[in-house]
Amino acid sequence: GLTQSYFNAFPDQKDIIAVGLERIKPKWLPKDVAFVSCDLTVTNAVQELTGSLPLASIKSVIISIRPPLVSFRANKQAWMYVEHMLQGLETVLSQLQPNRVLHVSSIAAVDHLRRQVLLSEESEAPPCGDLVYPYDRFKRACEEMVDAMDAESTNLRLGAIFTDSAQCIQCASLSLQSYTGPLLSTKIDCNSGRNAAMCRQALLTTDKPWKPVYYYTRATKDPVQYGEYLTAYRTAHGMRCFFNLPEIVVTVSVT
């Protein structure tokens, strides 16, 4: 979804190879952007990828990599799957030997199950081994891998993002709630895929040195209540809601 939002915002891209799990090139990729299908958990696929890339002529490689946030696997099984993905990514990066690495990370790298109040670039991140949830450990392990590389690098930590993808988890959630969903008072940092694309492009095109990590989740004011996003969604789609579930129903269910 983030990659789709990026190319929708900046379609005139050249000398770029996109790598993803899809079997065929996604329709939303610009025609001048080459696409290579690769499952990073499959050793042969990773070797074929690194062997087929014209390394001398490549300007940029965008690798789309994201394990399931919610997995049907138990935590131990999920982490084993994620470890294969990490090994594949490490192989690709070691072959590419990039000069710069912009890693689109996540606030999950500092534990998305813990309420994060007033965290910033200066806050110390826990080591990968201290995190319990496989997705969080994966995001932190990627940061540690990138930080250890002999290249200029940065980790761009994002929170909840509304992307251009039809499968966007944030939009799908609001769609499900649009008829009877509660106007939750929980405050949450959210951002749009286009804003994230603008941020990524600014980092890629700047001559200034990067910082080790950037947060891109903070609202210009205090975070708004989640219910405000639902109200905005209904307004955007011209929907009228005749009934809102009481917030206590959700609170009890989640508990």
Salt bridges, closest charged atoms under 4 A:
ASP136 OD1 - HIS112 ND1 2.73
GLU143 OE1 - ARG140 NH1 2.74
GLU143 OE1 - ARG157 NH2 2.81
GLU144 OE2 - ARG140 NE 3.86
ASP189 OD2 - ARG218 NH1 2.67
